[in-house]
């Protein structure tokens, strides 16, 4: 009986520790998205309520800069040549991801300042579903393409990580 109680206590403490790490990473991801947005006028992130990993990225005029986070800290930074495509954010077309909505799991955030108008959304989506679809929206297709091309989800456990 004592062993069962000790095992339950250890499982509970382990669960609390993981939840704390996930929440810590989520807070830092949000803070980094807001900081990058203020400095560069755009910011994007993917995360999950199940993992201590997330990724934040943004575009300059000729680069994409990517930050991989773990446990609320920057694990790696990368930058690649990439054309900035943020000349229009088709807000009306974002509804296309509705088929991938789920309220317990993954998330995609974007914030874009375009001509002094701020476009932003936090979409609770299944990232696997999001990455598998082809959209009418050039904006969404480019995001999906960049997530795959630049391995933005490389630290996410499969199947969320693209092959």
PyMOL commands that set and color helices and strands:
alter all, ss='L'
color gray80, all
select helices_A, chain A and resi 2-40+91-100+127-132+138-149
alter helices_A, ss='H'
color red, helices_A
select strands_A, chain A and resi 42-48+53-59+63-70+73-81+106-114+117-123
alter strands_A, ss='S'
color yellow, strands_A
deselect
rebuild
show_as cartoon
